[in-house]
Each structure stands twice: as structure tokens, then as C-alpha cells.
Amino acid sequence: MFAYFYMTDKSEQARWLNDAEKRVVLDALQRDNAAMGERGHDWKSLFTNPKVWLLIAIFFCLLCANSTLTFWISTIIKDVGIGTPMAVGWIAAVAYLCGAAGMIINGAHSDRSNEVRWHFSGAVIVGGGVAMALLAILMGMNALSPMIALLAMTASLVGTMSAIPVFWQLPNRYLAGSAAAVGVALINSVSNLAGFGAPYVMGLIKNATGKVTTGLYLVAIIEVLAAVLVIIGIRKLTAKKEA
């Protein structure tokens, strides 16, 4: 409620900025708009906009891995041989701390280099694809190395979490104004269906096979698909930021 009355819609209305600071913000926005080119402003066209549905598909695929790890991480840790509840909790906490660090580092580097596609795709392929597939392989082996498996699990979590902040730079390449506001809500709402679907399917697979291995392979494939969709479907931003 406080933000509704305090925050402004335009930088020139920001009372906490002086005139020089307002000019800096306006110049930065103008450069960004020039670099992005023509973007949609009409929110009514979102539901028939193929780029919006492409972004929904990409984020849905990404959240399949993130949600699966969120709901099943304790089971994965137990299955690799860690049985103490306290140890399971600490290992999960450390893995998520590494993921949070990855989000900050990858997001900051993407912003500084003005590059999105490969920062997203690299994180998803290495983390969500390769690391998760390696985790599945290790969990399917009889001579399981808990340490290597936990490192693969952590790398998978870091990869999927690191891609999330980078993804949210993509909608602004195609949407602006009210279309951007509604579009972000639409993308987030529909894609978060993965938060229910992916863990549920993983549960069905575990009940049928007794293991999460097959489910991890499936999620790894879905993550690679997310990277392919970004590489093929998202245009490269050729304009460079001014120093």
C-alpha cells in the first residue's frame, strides 16, 4: 500500500532525484529503448503474441528443474546415503547458498556484458542439463560416491537458479509499458504450473520405479530444451551500451 502512494510511474516524477539524476535516468532509458527497437505496448495482444508464449515455454522448462529440486532435494540427499535429518538440512542449505551466489554472479555479469542468451543457456545446459544428468547417472550406480553426487546436485541447483534472474531480462526485449507489466504476470503465472506438474510427475515416476533417476533424466532433457528455445527463438541484442 505504501509503495502505491510513494512510487511514481515516470522518472521525471521521482521526488527523491535531483534534475541531474533524472537526466541520467532518462538518457539510460532512451539508450535502452533505442537498443531494443520496436516493442509491443498493447497488453490485449499478449495472448496471441508468439514471443510471449515462447517465453512462457522457456520459463516453464526452467522451473521444471528448479521446482523438482526444491521439492525433492531432501529425498535426493537421503538417497545418496545421508540419513541424518540435521545433515540433510545443512547440505540443502549450503546448496541453496551456492545457488543464491550463482544468481548474483551470473546476473551481474550478464548485465555488465549486455549479453543474455548465452548467460541463460550456459547456466541451464551446464547446471540443469549436464549436472542433473550426471546426478542421475551417479544415483543409478551401485558404487555411489555421495560427495560427487552432492556436488552434481549443487551444480544443478546453481545452474537453474543462476538462469532465473537472466531470464527476466528477456520479456523487456519484446514488451514495453502496460504490455510488459501484464506480460510478466502472464509469463510468471502460466509457467509456475511447472511448480505443481514437475514434482508431481517425479512422484509418479518414483512410485513406479522406486527411484528418482528416470525423473532426473527427463528434467535434464527439458532443461536442454529451454536452452535450445532461447538460442533459436530469442534474437541477439547487437547494440552495445555506451560507456
C-alpha positions in Angstrom: 0.0 0.0 0.0 2.8 2.4 0.9 4.5 1.7 -2.5 1.3 2.5 -4.4 1.2 6.1 -3.0 5.0 6.7 -2.8 6.4 5.2 -6.0 6.0 7.1 -9.3 5.3 5.9 -12.9 8.0 8.1 -14.5 11.5 9.1 -13.5 10.8 12.8 -14.0 8.2 12.5 -11.3 10.6 11.0 -8.7 10.9 13.5 -5.9 13.9 11.8 -4.5 16.0 12.5 -7.6 17.5 15.9 -8.5 17.4 17.3 -12.0 20.8 15.9 -13.0 19.9 12.4 -11.7 16.6 12.5 -13.6 18.5 13.3 -16.8 20.9 10.4 -16.3 17.9 8.0 -15.8 16.1 9.4 -18.9 19.3 9.1 -21.0 19.8 5.5 -19.9 16.1 4.6 -20.7 16.4 6.2 -24.1 19.5 4.2 -24.9 17.9 1.0 -23.8 14.8 1.8 -25.9 16.9 2.5 -28.9 18.8 -0.7 -28.4 15.7 -2.8 -28.0 13.9 -1.4 -31.1 10.2 -1.6 -31.6 8.3 -3.4 -28.9 4.7 -4.2 -28.2 2.7 -1.9 -25.9 -0.8 -3.3 -26.3 -1.5 -5.8 -23.5 -4.6 -7.1 -25.3 -2.4 -8.7 -28.0 -0.3 -10.7 -25.5 -2.5 -13.8 -25.7 -1.8 -14.1 -29.4 1.8 -13.0 -29.3 4.0 -16.0 -30.2 7.0 -14.4 -28.4 5.1 -14.3 -25.2 4.2 -18.0 -25.5 7.8 -18.7 -26.4 8.9 -17.0 -23.1 6.3 -19.0 -21.2 7.6 -22.2 -22.6 11.2 -21.3 -21.8 10.4 -20.3 -18.2 8.2 -23.3 -17.8 11.1 -25.6 -18.8 13.4 -23.8 -16.4 11.0 -24.1 -13.5 10.6 -27.8 -14.1 14.2 -28.3 -12.8 14.0 -25.7 -10.1 10.7 -27.0 -8.7 11.8 -30.6 -8.9 15.0 -29.8 -6.9 13.1 -27.7 -4.4 10.6 -30.4 -3.6 12.8 -33.5 -3.9 16.2 -32.2 -2.6 15.8 -33.9 0.8 14.9 -37.2 -0.9 17.9 -36.9 -3.2 20.3 -36.2 -0.3 18.9 -39.2 1.6 19.1 -41.5 -1.5 22.8 -40.7 -1.9 23.4 -42.0 1.6 22.9 -39.1 4.0 20.4 -40.3 6.6 20.7 -37.8 9.5 17.9 -35.1 9.2 20.3 -32.4 10.6 22.9 -33.3 7.9 20.2 -33.3 5.2 19.1 -29.8 6.2 22.6 -28.4 6.3 23.6 -29.8 3.0 20.4 -28.4 1.4 21.1 -25.0 3.0 24.7 -24.9 1.6 23.4 -26.0 -1.8 20.9 -23.1 -1.9 23.5 -20.6 -0.6 25.7 -21.6 -3.6 22.6 -21.2 -5.8 22.0 -17.7 -4.5 25.6 -16.7 -5.1 25.2 -18.0 -8.7 22.2 -15.9 -9.2 24.0 -12.8 -8.2 27.3 -13.5 -10.1 25.6 -14.7 -13.3 23.0 -11.9 -13.3 25.7 -9.2 -12.6 28.0 -10.5 -15.3 25.1 -10.7 -17.8 24.2 -7.1 -17.0 27.7 -5.8 -17.3 28.4 -7.6 -20.6 24.9 -6.8 -22.0 24.5 -10.5 -23.0 21.5 -12.6 -22.1 21.1 -15.6 -24.4 24.3 -17.5 -23.5 24.3 -16.5 -19.9 20.9 -18.2 -19.7 21.7 -21.1 -21.9 25.1 -21.8 -20.5 23.7 -21.9 -16.9 20.8 -24.2 -18.0 22.9 -26.6 -20.1 25.8 -27.0 -17.6 23.6 -26.9 -14.5 20.2 -28.2 -15.4 21.3 -30.4 -18.2 24.8 -31.9 -17.7 24.9 -31.7 -13.9 21.5 -33.2 -13.5 22.2 -36.0 -15.9 25.4 -36.7 -14.0 23.4 -36.8 -10.8 21.0 -39.3 -12.3 23.9 -41.5 -13.6 25.6 -41.4 -10.1 22.3 -42.3 -8.4 21.8 -45.2 -10.7 25.2 -46.7 -9.9 25.7 -49.3 -7.3 29.1 -47.8 -6.1 27.7 -44.4 -5.5 30.1 -41.6 -4.4 28.0 -39.4 -2.1 30.4 -36.4 -2.3 30.4 -36.4 -6.1 26.6 -36.9 -6.3 26.1 -34.0 -3.9 28.4 -31.8 -5.9 26.5 -32.6 -9.0 23.2 -31.8 -7.2 24.6 -28.5 -6.1 25.9 -27.7 -9.5 22.5 -28.4 -10.9 20.8 -26.1 -8.4 23.3 -23.4 -9.1 22.7 -23.6 -12.8 19.0 -23.5 -12.7 18.9 -20.7 -10.1 21.5 -18.7 -12.0 19.4 -18.7 -15.1 16.3 -17.2 -13.3 17.4 -13.5 -13.0 18.9 -13.6 -16.5 15.6 -14.9 -17.9 13.7 -11.8 -16.7 15.7 -9.6 -19.0 14.1 -11.3 -21.9 10.5 -10.0 -21.7 11.7 -6.4 -21.9 13.1 -7.2 -25.4 9.6 -7.6 -26.8 7.3 -5.8 -24.4 7.0 -2.3 -23.0 4.6 -0.2 -20.9 1.4 -1.9 -19.9 2.2 -4.9 -22.1 5.3 -5.5 -20.1 3.5 -5.4 -16.8 0.7 -7.7 -17.9 3.1 -9.9 -19.9 5.4 -10.5 -16.9 2.4 -11.5 -14.8 1.1 -13.8 -17.6 4.5 -15.5 -18.1 5.0 -16.0 -14.4 1.5 -17.3 -13.7 1.4 -19.9 -16.6 5.0 -21.0 -16.2 4.6 -21.6 -12.5 2.3 -24.5 -13.3 5.6 -26.4 -13.6 5.8 -25.9 -9.8 3.0 -28.4 -9.5 3.4 -30.6 -12.6 7.1 -31.4 -12.4 7.3 -32.5 -8.7 4.0 -34.5 -9.2 5.4 -36.3 -12.2 8.6 -37.0 -10.3 6.5 -38.6 -7.5 4.7 -40.8 -10.1 8.0 -41.9 -11.5 9.4 -42.7 -8.1 6.3 -44.7 -7.1 6.5 -46.7 -10.3 10.3 -47.3 -10.3 11.4 -46.8 -6.7 14.0 -44.3 -7.8 14.1 -40.6 -8.9 16.8 -41.5 -11.6 14.4 -41.6 -14.6 12.7 -38.3 -13.5 16.1 -36.6 -13.3 17.0 -37.7 -16.8 13.6 -36.3 -18.0 14.2 -33.0 -16.3 17.7 -32.8 -17.7 16.3 -33.1 -21.2 13.7 -30.4 -20.5 16.4 -28.1 -19.3 18.4 -28.5 -22.5 15.2 -27.8 -24.4 14.9 -24.5 -22.5 18.4 -23.5 -23.7 17.6 -24.5 -27.3 14.5 -22.4 -27.3 16.5 -19.4 -26.1 19.3 -19.9 -28.6 17.0 -20.4 -31.6 14.0 -18.2 -30.7 15.5 -15.1 -29.0 17.2 -12.5 -31.1 20.7 -11.4 -30.3 20.9 -7.8 -29.0 23.5 -6.3 -31.3 23.5 -2.7 -30.0 26.1 -2.1 -27.3 25.7 0.0 -24.2 27.5 3.3 -24.1 30.2 3.6 -21.5 
